[in-house]
Amino acid sequence: MNFFEASCQEPPLNAALFGLCDDQNGTKAYTNTNHPDKWIATVKNERNVKLVFTAIDKCIIKDNEYPRRGRCDGMLTTADLLYLVELNNTPKDWLSDTIEQLESTIQFFMDNHDLSSFKHKKAFACNKKHRHFQEIDNELNLRFFRKYRFRIDVQAEIIVV
């Protein structure tokens, strides 16, 4: 499994502000710069870093592959940054499933790639219905970091460092 498959990647994007979208219609997630009403997550890229968005669900991992095993919608990468993103649009009872999808994707990634070149690793649980920061239990945060070496954020705003 190649998480850097060119056919699943969009051209590098260095916009200061853009969105990540998932139309929930069987198509893969994508970036968007001109329709904020479609954005599930907002990416703030004030330093105009060139980011590559890769669709994971429905591209790197197809629907019929690994049944009953979750995967997140996509990832943003640079040479030293890896942000995994799950885009959600449900009003309630979404967080535990979203975290499981992120954990499963991290495990897929670790089984197939070396993470050591990435200085910044984050997993984002984004929900259009819950746009503002939602605090994660400190114990979960610590467990997640110790197990995967990723920080986890529950918010619909992704700030590029």
C-alpha positions in Angstrom: 0.0 0.0 0.0 1.6 3.3 -1.2 0.2 6.3 0.7 2.1 8.5 -1.8 0.4 7.1 -5.0 0.5 10.0 -7.5 -2.9 9.2 -8.9 -4.5 9.9 -5.5 -2.7 13.2 -5.0 -3.7 16.6 -6.0 -1.1 19.1 -7.2 0.6 21.0 -4.4 -1.4 23.9 -3.0 0.0 26.9 -1.2 -3.1 28.9 -0.6 -3.3 30.7 2.7 -6.8 29.5 3.3 -8.6 26.5 1.8 -11.0 23.8 2.7 -11.2 20.0 2.7 -14.4 18.5 1.4 -16.2 15.2 1.3 -19.5 15.2 -0.6 -20.5 11.9 1.1 -21.7 10.6 -2.3 -19.2 7.8 -2.8 -16.4 10.0 -4.2 -13.1 10.8 -2.6 -12.3 13.8 -0.5 -10.7 16.9 -2.1 -9.5 20.4 -1.5 -11.4 23.5 -2.4 -10.5 27.2 -2.5 -13.7 28.9 -3.5 -16.8 27.3 -1.9 -16.4 27.7 1.9 -20.0 26.4 2.4 -18.7 22.9 1.2 -15.7 22.9 3.6 -15.8 20.4 6.4 -12.3 21.5 7.6 -10.6 24.8 7.1 -6.9 24.8 6.4 -5.0 27.9 7.6 -1.7 28.0 5.8 -0.4 31.5 6.6 3.2 30.8 5.5 1.9 29.5 2.2 3.6 26.2 2.5 3.2 23.9 -0.5 0.9 21.1 0.8 0.0 17.9 -1.1 -3.5 16.5 -0.4 -3.8 12.8 -0.9 -7.2 11.0 -0.9 -6.9 7.9 1.3 -10.5 6.6 1.5 -11.8 5.6 -2.0 -8.3 6.0 -3.6 -5.3 4.7 -1.6 -7.7 2.3 0.0 -10.7 1.4 -2.0 -14.1 0.6 -0.5 -13.9 -3.1 -1.1 -10.4 -3.4 0.4 -10.0 -4.3 4.1 -13.7 -4.6 5.0 -14.5 -3.7 8.6 -11.3 -1.7 8.9 -11.5 2.0 9.0 -9.5 4.6 7.1 -9.5 8.4 7.2 -10.5 10.6 4.3 -7.1 12.1 3.4 -3.8 13.5 4.4 -1.8 16.7 3.9 1.9 16.4 3.5 5.2 18.2 3.0 8.7 16.8 3.4 8.4 17.0 7.2 4.7 17.3 7.9 2.0 14.6 8.0 -1.5 15.5 8.9 -4.1 12.7 8.7 -7.7 14.0 8.4 -11.1 12.4 8.9 -13.9 14.6 7.7 -17.3 14.0 9.4 -20.7 15.6 9.0 -22.8 13.9 11.6 -24.5 15.7 14.4 -23.8 13.2 17.3 -22.0 10.1 18.4 -19.2 10.6 15.9 -16.0 11.0 17.8 -15.2 7.4 18.9 -15.7 6.1 15.3 -13.6 8.9 13.9 -10.7 8.2 16.3 -10.9 4.5 15.4 -10.6 5.5 11.7 -7.6 7.7 12.4 -5.9 4.9 14.5 -6.5 2.3 11.8 -5.0 4.7 9.1 -1.9 5.4 11.2 -1.4 1.6 11.6 -1.8 1.1 7.8 0.7 3.9 7.3 3.2 2.6 9.8 3.0 -0.9 8.3 4.0 0.5 4.9 6.1 3.6 5.4 8.7 5.1 7.7 7.4 7.9 9.8 10.8 9.1 11.0 11.2 11.9 8.3 8.0 13.6 9.5 8.7 16.1 12.3 5.1 17.2 12.6 2.5 14.4 12.8 -1.1 15.1 13.7 -4.4 13.4 13.3 -7.4 15.6 12.9 -11.0 14.6 13.7 -13.0 17.3 11.8 -16.8 17.7 11.9 -18.8 20.4 10.1 -21.5 20.1 12.8 -18.9 20.7 15.5 -16.6 23.3 14.0 -15.0 24.6 17.1 -12.3 23.0 19.2 -13.4 20.2 21.3 -11.2 19.2 24.2 -9.9 15.7 24.2 -9.4 13.9 27.4 -5.8 14.2 28.5 -5.5 10.5 29.1 -6.6 9.8 25.5 -4.2 12.5 24.2 -1.3 11.0 26.0 -2.2 7.4 25.1 -2.5 8.4 21.4 0.8 10.1 21.4 2.7 7.4 23.2 1.2 4.7 21.0 1.4 6.4 17.6 3.7 9.4 18.1 0.9 11.6 16.6 -0.9 14.5 18.3 -4.6 14.3 18.0 -7.0 17.3 17.5 -10.7 17.5 17.4 -11.5 20.6 15.5 -12.5 21.7 12.0 -9.6 24.1 11.8 -6.2 22.8 10.6 -3.3 25.2 11.2 -0.2 24.5 9.3 3.0 24.9 11.3 
